[in-house]
Amino acid sequence: MCGIVGLYLKNPALQGELGRLFTPMLIEMTERGPDSAGVAVYHNPVGDGATKLTLFNRDRDYAWKALETDMERALDTEASLRRVSSHAVLSIDAPERTAVDWLMDERPEVQIVSIGRIIEIYKEMGLPAEVAEEFAVSEMTGSHMIGHTRMATESAVTTAGSHPFSTGRDLCLVHNGSLSNHNRLREWLKKNAGLRFQTDNDSEVAAGYLTHRLAEGDSLEQALEKAIDDLDGFYTFAIGTARGFAVLRDPIACKPAVMAETDDWVAMASEYRSLAKLPGVANAAVWEPEPARVYTWGSA
């Protein structure tokens, strides 16, 4: 099962309403994914040369302040950390690779949930309404947001295994479906692209594949077109980047998806009911995305 939702605001005047508009979309997908839920939000960019990371540790008393202090000393730079329930948002004046390598080597108990200048990802076990309340999703502002509700069918229900997944700078992916070649592809990406994975989830592999293609110089649209050939299985993807939003279904398109667009926004969901409360939806263009066709908005 699983449910996917995405909202990209074409009208900047609506950015203060992003979370309020998005939260009902996520909650409507509860029946498709009651096990866990998560959101990626694009807002509050850090400065040039800095990196923003969303981090997670199951221990609600984890020593986040000590991590911040140790990282500043080890990397000889400045950092600031803000705790958000079981997560923490760390902003550090250091390159992405430097920060990620230090965390994975020195703090392996901490999961890196997202990396970039503008992205933040929050995800937890529980009903979507509970997760939305825990992280105050309805109060979030920004340009776009992508969400997922999970019904685990092939792996344990954990926070780390929940969606969205991010393996590259300001890139996130949510996935409804299953990949058959993810184990082989994971090993290839580790060996040939130097990627490091934190879970056994096939969706993290899909995100890693896109990260690799983008690092090779592809645009997101080119990377997704190559994914049609390289990723075996059935899937619907919703993808976020720093400035855009994309959707792709596999060539068979057996997983449901519907889209709607007005002059103010474009939205995607696994079922239309998640779109039904958006302003102006009665006059929106509504369609089912075609198989093996890449849809992008913004400068994705």
Number of C-alpha atoms within 10 A of each C-alpha: 16 24 29 31 29 29 28 27 24 19 12 12 10 15 18 14 17 22 22 15 21 28 24 20 27 29 23 23 27 22 16 17 23 20 22 27 33 27 29 30 26 25 18 14 16 16 13 10 11 18 25 30 26 23 24 28 18 15 11 11 8 14 10 21 13 10 17 18 15 13 20 17 12 9 15 11 12 15 19 14 19 14 14 15 11 19 26 21 22 19 24 24 20 20 14 19 12 11 20 17 12 14 18 15 9 13 12 11 13 19 19 24 25 27 28 25 23 23 28 26 28 30 30 27 20 21 19 30 19 15 22 25 12 15 19 14 24 16 15 20 19 20 24 28 29 29 30 33 36 29 21 17 10 9 10 12 17 15 21 22 23 27 30 31 30 30 26 21 21 23 28 32 26 33 30 24 20 18 18 12 14 21 13 10 19 21 16 14 18 13 11 9 17 11 18 16 16 15 14 14 21 21 26 26 27 25 22 27 27 27 24 20 18 19 13 11 10 15 15 24 18 14 20 27 15 15 18 18 11 13 20 15 15 19 23 24 24 26 28 31 22 22 16 20 27 22 24 26 27 23 15 12 17 13 18 19 24 19 22 23 19 18 11 15 22 22 25 27 27 25 20 19 13 24 28 15 14 17 13 13 17 13 10 17 12 18 13 15 20 16 15 19 16 20 16 17 16 13 11 16
